[in-house]
Every structure is written in C-alpha cells, then in structure tokens.
Amino acid sequence: ERYVRHTKGRWAGKPLIFEAWQREFWWEALEFDPATGLRIYNEVGLGIPRKNTKSTMASAGGIYMLDADGENEPEVYVAAAARAQAGIVMGQSISMVRRSPLLLDRLKPYRYRIECPRNGGVMRSLSSEGALQHGLSPSANIIAELEAHKDNGELYTALTTGTGAREQPFTLWISTAGIAGAGILADLYESMFSGTGTLEVRGSLLIYRDRVNGTLIYWYGAPRDADIEDPAVWFACNPISWLHDGKYLGGQFAKLKARGALLEWRRYHLNQFLGTEDTWLKRPEAWGDCRGDLPLNVALPIGVGIDRSPDGEHAAIVVAQRQGDRVVVRSQVFAPESATGIVSTEAIRAVLRKLRPTYPLPQTTDEKTKRPIPGPAFALDRQSLGETADTLAEDGLNIVDMPMTAGTMTPPSMTTFELITTGRLVHGDDPILAEHVANTTAVLTDRGMKVTRSKHGSTRPNVAAVAMVRAVAMALLEAPKVFVRQPRKAVGF
C-alpha cells in the first residue's frame, strides 16, 4: 500500500490497501520455511467469481516478484489463453508503476514490459502458444483466466516446468470456474479432492494445502446445493466488500434471470463449474406433490418418449399430454427377458403401434408437405433404438430423433424440471417412475441443465425419467389445428 496505487474506477490513484481476506491469501501464499528461508509454495491458485479484484491482485503480485523477491535477474511472465487477457494484467501492472513515484524510482515501464535495472529483471506478457514458451527461465509466472486455456495445460506446463533453474520459483494462477472435466483448470480443481494434501472447508471457501509438493489453492464458490437466489450465498463467495451492498450482484442476478441465463450467474458470480453432475430433482417432495389421478384424454393429441439403456437391460415408454397449463404423464417400464437378460424391442414396438389408433389426433406437421401427421410424435434416440426407429417409420409412425446431446435434451430437461417444481406435471404415482426420477442426475452445460442417462451396468436405472423428458418435449409442441367438417344446415324452399 506504500508503493502500489489503484489504476481504475472510483479508487484510481489511491493506495492499494488489501482487505483482510486478501492479506490472508498473500500471507499464506508467500509463507516461508524458517529452516531454509525459502517459500513453501511454488504453485498457488486463486479461484474466485468476477469483480473480486483478482486481476488487480495478480498485477500487484507480478510487480512484487519483479522488484522485491530477492531474485537475481528475475523473469516474470504474464500469460493467458488470449494475449488480450494477459495484456489486461500486464497493462495494469504498467499503470501501477507509472502512477507511483516510488516505483518509478526503481522500475522502468515500457509499452509492453517493465524492467528493473537494479536486478536486471524483466516482466512481460506472453502469447498463448504454449509450445513456443519452452526454453524460458521464469522466476515467477502470473497465469490469468485459466478456465479459457484450451491446450490441455500445455502453456501452464511449459511455464511451471521452466522454473527448474530458480531456487524458489513462484506461479500464481487466477481464474473463474469453467467446464467440469475439461482443461487444466478442471484438473487443478479436482486435485483439491484427490490430491495428497489437506482440504479445509470454510463454507464457500475451500483451501487446499500440499506443503510437501508446494501447492496452495484458495477457491471461493457457492456449494452445489446452495440457494442461488439467497444474497447471503452471494456474499459468502464474493468476499470483496464493495459487492456486499447488493446493488451490483442484485442487478446482475435480476438481469440474468430475466434472460433465462442463470447458468451464467452460477459460473461467473457464484464460481460454480458447468458440467458438474448432480442430483436432478433436489427436492424429492416436489415429485410427490405432482401426484394426481387426472386421466389421459383420447380427444387430445399426445407426445411419446422412449428410452433404452445402452446395455439393453432397461427400457421405458412414457406418454405425455398437455391439458391446459398442466402436462399429464403415464409410463410403462419393460422387464428384461429371462433368456437374454435384455428387453425385447418387439415388445416395445407392439406397445407403440397401439398408441397411434388410440390417440389419432396429430401432434406435429410434416415439414415438407405442411400437412398434419396423424397420431403421436414418438421421440427416441436412434443410437440405442435405431432398428426400432426404422421399423416404426416404415409403419408410418412419426419418429423424432432426440439424442442425448446438450442442444437437444437441455431445453426439455429444464422445462420438465420447471413443470415438476411448479406442480404443473401430473403423474399417476407410479413407483417405478418415481424411482427412476430419483435416480436421475443432471449436468450444467453452457445451454442449461441436461438430464443424464445412467451409466452402463448401473444399479440405478432412469430410462423412464429420460423417456418422460422426451415425451414432455413432444407434448408441448404446437399441435396443428384439425379441421372438422360441420354438418350442413337444411335449406328451405
């Protein structure tokens, strides 16, 4: 706070005074071993939602590593997936030097780098091509927005493995959550739970310490089961004090909710990974609240969903029908044959064939002829029911392919979830369907929440729940209007 000044916004020109949580982070990140006089941690991570000054902290940290770390001829590199992002951190460091008379006595800022004549050091930004960064000898690395690194960690590896000639190298990475299971950030995050270090849980703050291998990670993020509409949850994972008046976060929440973009809210402001698999229906009682004896109406069209497990051991057909603002569902789950251990596809086809004459009203229109297609729309995944789909299509049934992709299954997954949680889905209290719904998990994708199919050999099947999502999607299609000829009136003479 004596040397460094803010460069932007309402605090521009004022001393950079760290808050208590920031001081705690830096104090531990720079902890040294009294026996050796060297730092304990050489790889330090800070995962935190947007607008919590992580770039400012990184920019100041880079200046410290250049001028005050006691390293001979330090090389401090600022890197990111995109040069523009690295330029944000580097540019802020240059502005910090230019705004501080004390730093200008010690450092020389240029357009794209900072030099320290006293120790022969340099701080500059790097491009994102990791393969080009081998051969450097960093004393410190500042790696920004790790969630955007698409090179499987090549840049990260090149920089961290290039520090071997340094006695106490230091790498700081900063990031907001990305896609679960994808990239170097996901690997580092998962290491907090599977690594050899210890994990401290403080509500919305996780601290991972591996003192033997020199790794420290501070991760601020809302727990998966947290109420994302609760301001207390927002403030717990957004530690910077100026956000706690609620104006900025409240405005962001309202805007993203109105846009139907709550996944963006989760990722950027609650620091939750997308793609993390979790229980689909977190309130089991919501399913029970949808119990009802509302029958299907043969005078209305229906949508049909079919699903079959990859191993063929489980299969289900679900019928859904829109009745006003409610959707009525009924299910049938098939048992495997004793001789083969798999469900008979002919048995599935037999049930589907009977549905067309029972519910003859069209649910969809032929895209080419623009004429209504008689009978239900049958949604399935050709990957698991390709032969059945072809056979039924030859019989004239309206087959709709709905694979388990994010683009196809996410919207109906979210719609079905909303119907259940608002009590507008009505089921007949089928215990098998209830079990399959309870067995269902979902993942957060960049498109929304998508149900997942139980894995091969799972003892918790959920084919009926997946089929229900497909059936609801078909039932909510805008059914074509069917012209009914009215009898002519008698004409008098």
Disulfide bonds with the S-S distance in Angstrom:
none
